Amino acid sequence: MAGKYSRVARVASSVLSTTEEKAGKRDIRCTKEKAMFFILRISRRLVAFLVWLILATALRAAEGAGQRKPVFLYSRYFNAEGEQRYLPDGTFKDVLDRLRTDFDVRTHRERLSPTSSLSVPHNLIGVKVVLIANPGDKAVGTNRPPSHFSSADFHFLTEFVEKGGGLIIMGNQENHNLEIEDTNKLLAHFGIQFTNLYTDAKQLVVPKNTPIIGRLRWAYYTGNSLTIDSKHRAKPRALVVNDLAQKPIKGTRDQPGALLASAEPGHGRVVVVTDSGWITDSAFNGKGVGDVAIKDQDNWEIFRRLARWTAHLQPEAGVRH
């Protein structure tokens, strides 16, 4: 009798062991499936991070090899293809050449924000200042329409600035294919807005107590004006307010309000100007823009100081920030 119970016990034990082994294998398979799902889930983010890490490492290596100047990027991404104004090898050649004293100057038409939310804005890695002049509204000729500022641009450009980057955006006068609506959505993050009110070309002597550019003479070649939200957390301020006592050289439009403003969101700096023609070659050499010439001007010195300020370069003697 005892032998029968012993045999039954052995059979039961064998069955139990087999059952536990099968259950264990199922648990292992289930665990493996869960692990694979988790790995697949994070792989895209990991790849994006590794790409960023490789690019950042390469940049630091280049800097260590002797790249000391901050990078100044003239972005043409938002300009209409076929637009002949403000080309880097055209009317902006002189200003970009002069900037090379203080900056590693670059220019391209590549997008600034990443192509997906899981990517990184690699075109902004290592860049200290971004210049965008006269963002385009409509297509020129048979070319494709220009890119307007998108929600991705709002996010990544704002983040770029708040982390210490510099941004210079320049508007213009009417009939210059200037896009306002989406540009203002970006500028709203800094408490500044473009308007459709215009002031004609004039010489403006900047008051001596003005930060950064005080006492300089600005040859202003027509543009729109700005509104500023003084309570905005980005701390916007007007650097140049239109002086109605200084009359336009040609034309009658003379609107009150700011023509040049700055903001300091987070750790970064922003400059917004209502004219793009003031830093062209012909503005610098006194030949003028269109049929207006303002010979007595300090336009290069004004732009140089603004560019240095947005890049957080050390203030020079006598320049108050």
C-alpha positions in Angstrom: 0.0 0.0 0.0 2.8 2.3 0.9 4.4 1.5 -2.4 1.3 2.6 -4.3 1.2 5.9 -2.5 4.9 6.4 -3.2 4.4 5.8 -6.9 1.4 8.2 -6.9 3.5 10.8 -5.2 6.3 10.5 -7.7 3.8 10.9 -10.6 2.2 13.9 -9.0 5.5 15.5 -8.3 6.5 14.8 -12.0 3.3 16.4 -13.3 3.7 19.4 -11.0 7.3 19.9 -12.1 6.3 19.7 -15.7 3.4 22.2 -15.1 5.7 24.6 -13.3 8.3 24.3 -16.1 5.7 25.2 -18.7 4.4 28.1 -16.6 8.0 29.3 -16.2 8.6 29.2 -19.9 5.4 31.2 -20.5 6.5 33.8 -17.9 9.9 34.0 -19.6 8.2 34.5 -23.0 5.9 37.1 -21.6 8.8 38.9 -20.0 10.8 38.8 -23.2 7.8 40.3 -25.1 7.4 43.1 -22.6 11.1 43.8 -22.8 11.1 44.0 -26.6 8.0 46.2 -26.6 9.8 48.6 -24.1 13.0 48.6 -26.2 11.1 49.4 -29.4 9.2 52.1 -27.6 12.3 54.0 -26.5 14.5 53.3 -29.5 13.4 56.3 -31.6 14.1 58.7 -28.7 17.4 57.0 -28.0 18.5 57.4 -31.7 17.6 61.1 -31.7 19.6 61.6 -28.5 22.6 59.8 -29.8 22.5 61.9 -33.0 22.4 65.0 -30.9 25.3 63.7 -28.7 27.5 62.9 -31.7 26.9 66.3 -33.2 27.5 68.1 -29.9 30.7 66.1 -29.3 31.9 66.9 -32.8 31.2 70.6 -32.3 33.1 70.7 -29.0 36.0 68.9 -30.6 36.0 71.6 -33.4 35.9 74.3 -30.8 38.8 72.7 -28.9 40.8 72.6 -32.1 40.7 76.4 -32.4 37.1 77.5 -33.1 36.7 80.4 -30.6 34.4 82.9 -32.2 30.6 82.5 -31.6 28.7 81.4 -34.6 26.5 84.0 -36.3 23.9 82.3 -38.7 22.2 84.3 -41.4 19.2 82.1 -42.0 17.5 82.3 -45.4 15.0 79.6 -44.7 12.1 82.0 -44.4 12.9 84.1 -47.4 11.1 83.4 -50.7 13.1 81.6 -53.3 14.0 84.0 -56.2 13.9 87.0 -53.8 16.9 89.2 -54.7 16.8 91.4 -51.7 19.4 90.9 -48.9 21.4 88.1 -50.5 24.5 87.0 -48.6 26.6 87.5 -51.7 24.6 90.6 -52.7 23.5 93.6 -50.6 24.3 91.8 -47.3 27.8 90.9 -48.4 29.5 93.8 -46.7 27.8 93.4 -43.3 28.5 89.7 -43.2 32.1 90.2 -44.1 32.5 92.8 -41.3 30.9 90.6 -38.8 33.7 88.0 -39.3 35.9 90.1 -37.0 33.8 89.0 -34.0 32.0 85.9 -35.4 32.2 82.7 -37.3 29.6 83.8 -39.9 27.5 81.2 -41.7 24.5 81.3 -44.0 22.1 78.7 -45.4 18.5 78.0 -46.4 18.0 74.9 -44.3 15.1 74.6 -41.8 15.9 75.6 -38.2 13.4 73.4 -36.4 13.5 69.6 -36.6 11.3 67.6 -38.9 9.5 65.8 -36.0 8.9 66.1 -32.3 11.4 63.3 -31.7 14.3 65.0 -33.5 16.7 67.7 -32.4 17.3 71.1 -34.1 20.7 70.2 -35.3 21.0 73.3 -37.5 21.1 75.4 -34.3 23.7 73.3 -32.5 26.7 75.6 -31.8 24.9 78.7 -33.1 25.0 81.7 -30.9 23.0 84.3 -33.0 20.4 83.8 -35.7 19.6 86.7 -38.1 16.3 86.5 -40.1 15.6 89.5 -42.4 12.4 90.2 -44.2 10.7 86.8 -43.8 8.7 86.2 -47.1 5.0 86.1 -47.5 4.2 84.9 -51.0 6.0 83.0 -53.8 8.2 84.9 -56.2 7.6 84.0 -59.8 7.2 80.3 -60.4 9.1 79.3 -57.2 7.4 77.5 -54.4 5.9 79.7 -51.6 8.3 80.6 -48.8 8.1 78.8 -45.4 6.3 80.8 -42.7 7.1 80.4 -39.0 5.3 77.2 -37.8 4.4 75.9 -34.3 7.6 73.9 -34.3 9.6 77.1 -35.1 7.8 78.9 -32.3 8.8 76.1 -29.9 12.4 75.5 -30.9 13.4 79.2 -31.6 11.9 80.2 -28.2 13.8 77.4 -26.5 17.0 78.3 -28.4 16.8 81.8 -27.1 15.7 81.0 -23.5 18.7 78.7 -23.2 21.1 81.6 -24.1 20.8 82.0 -27.9 20.5 85.3 -29.7 17.8 86.2 -32.3 17.7 89.2 -34.6 14.5 89.6 -36.7 14.1 92.5 -39.2 10.9 93.7 -40.8 10.4 96.2 -43.7 8.1 98.5 -45.5 5.1 97.5 -47.5 5.5 96.0 -51.0 8.6 94.1 -49.9 6.8 90.7 -49.6 7.0 90.8 -45.8 5.1 88.2 -43.8 3.5 89.6 -40.6 0.9 87.3 -39.2 3.0 84.2 -38.4 6.1 86.3 -37.6 4.0 88.0 -34.9 3.1 84.6 -33.4 6.8 84.1 -32.8 7.4 87.6 -31.6 4.5 87.2 -29.1 6.7 84.9 -27.1 9.0 88.0 -26.5 6.3 90.6 -25.9 6.8 92.4 -29.3 4.6 92.8 -32.4 5.0 94.2 -35.9 2.3 96.6 -37.0 1.2 97.9 -40.4 2.0 101.5 -39.6 5.0 103.0 -41.5 7.6 105.7 -41.1 9.5 107.0 -44.1 13.3 107.3 -44.4 14.9 109.6 -41.9 18.1 110.1 -39.8 17.5 109.4 -36.2 20.0 110.5 -33.6 19.7 108.0 -30.7 19.5 109.6 -27.3 22.8 109.3 -25.3 21.1 107.5 -22.4 19.9 104.6 -24.7 21.5 101.3 -23.8 23.9 99.7 -26.3 23.5 102.2 -29.1 23.3 105.6 -27.4 24.5 108.7 -29.2 24.8 106.9 -32.6 23.1 108.2 -35.8 20.7 105.7 -37.4 20.0 106.0 -41.1 16.5 104.5 -41.2 15.3 103.5 -44.6 11.5 103.1 -44.1 9.7 100.3 -42.3 6.8 99.4 -40.0 6.6 100.0 -36.3 6.4 97.9 -33.1 4.1 97.5 -30.2 5.7 96.4 -26.9 4.0 94.6 -24.0 6.0 96.2 -21.1 4.6 93.6 -18.6 5.7 90.6 -20.6 8.0 88.2 -18.8 10.6 88.4 -21.6 11.3 92.0 -20.5 10.9 93.8 -23.9 12.0 97.4 -24.2 12.1 100.0 -26.9 15.7 101.0 -27.9 14.7 103.5 -30.5 11.4 105.3 -30.4 10.5 107.4 -33.5 11.4 111.0 -32.8 8.7 113.0 -34.5 10.9 116.2 -34.2 13.3 114.6 -36.7 11.4 114.7 -40.0 11.5 112.2 -42.9 13.9 113.1 -45.7 11.4 112.1 -48.3 7.8 111.1 -47.7 5.2 112.2 -45.2 4.6 109.0 -43.1 5.9 109.5 -39.6 4.2 107.3 -37.0 4.8 107.4 -33.3 6.1 104.3 -31.7 9.1 102.0 -31.4 11.3 101.2 -34.4 13.8 99.0 -32.7 13.3 96.9 -29.6 15.0 94.2 -27.5 13.9 91.5 -25.1 15.7 89.1 -22.7 13.7 85.9 -22.4 15.3 83.4 -20.1 19.1 83.4 -20.6 18.9 84.8 -24.2 18.5 88.0 -26.1 16.3 89.2 -28.9 16.5 92.3 -31.2 13.6 93.3 -33.5 14.1 96.0 -36.1 11.5 97.4 -38.4 13.8 97.9 -41.4 16.1 95.5 -43.3 17.6 97.9 -45.8 19.6 99.8 -43.2 22.4 97.2 -43.1 22.8 96.9 -46.9 26.1 97.7 -48.6 24.6 101.0 -50.1 23.4 102.1 -46.7 26.8 101.6 -45.1 28.7 103.5 -47.9 26.2 106.4 -48.0 24.8 105.8 -51.4 21.5 105.1 -49.9 18.5 102.9 -50.6 16.1 103.6 -53.5 16.2 107.3 -54.2 17.1 108.3 -50.6 20.7 108.7 -49.4 21.7 109.4 -45.8 25.4 109.9 -45.6 25.9 110.9 -42.0 25.2 107.6 -40.2 26.6 105.0 -37.9 24.6 102.0 -39.2 27.5 99.5 -39.1 28.4 100.4 -35.5 24.8 100.1 -34.4 24.4 96.7 -35.9 27.8 95.6 -34.7 26.9 96.5 -31.1 23.5 94.8 -31.3 25.0 91.6 -32.7 27.6 91.6 -29.9 24.9 92.2 -27.3 22.7 89.3 -28.5 25.8 87.0 -28.4 26.6 88.1 -24.8 30.0 89.3 -25.9 31.9 91.4 -23.4 30.7 95.1 -23.5 33.3 97.4 -24.9 34.5 100.5 -23.1 31.9 103.2 -23.0 29.1 100.9 -24.2 26.3 100.6 -21.6 24.1 97.5 -21.7 
